[in-house]
Amino acid sequence: MWLLVLGYAAVITTVLWYVYRARGEDLCLNYLSIILWGATVMFFIDSLYSYLNGEEFIEISVDAAVLGFSLLLVALVVWLFILFLKDPKRVFRKAL
């Protein structure tokens, strides 16, 4: 399930990145896309390895869903940290 959550989030983030990039806005979504795609590829390889060893390819359970959303939350926190550091719209610099 975590593979599906991260995969959907990676696709949505990539689409949003292209839309905002076309508008000329920089929200550092490229960092979030890279984080999510990296996690998706990592968990895809893990799922493939588990499948080759006789386990399920995608585990559907409440624990797997909680893990998927927890991983998504960690990725969003890392992205927010990067966003605050880079401050692309200069929100913090204007306030100071």
KACOR-V476913 format. One line per field, one symbol per residue. phi: phi as a letter, one per 20 degrees, with the letter a starting at -180 (. if undefined). Layout:
BEGIN
phi->???
END
This chain:
BEGIN
phi->.ffffffffffffffffffffffneddlffffffffffffffffffffffffeneffcedbffffffffffffffffffffffffflfelfffffe
END
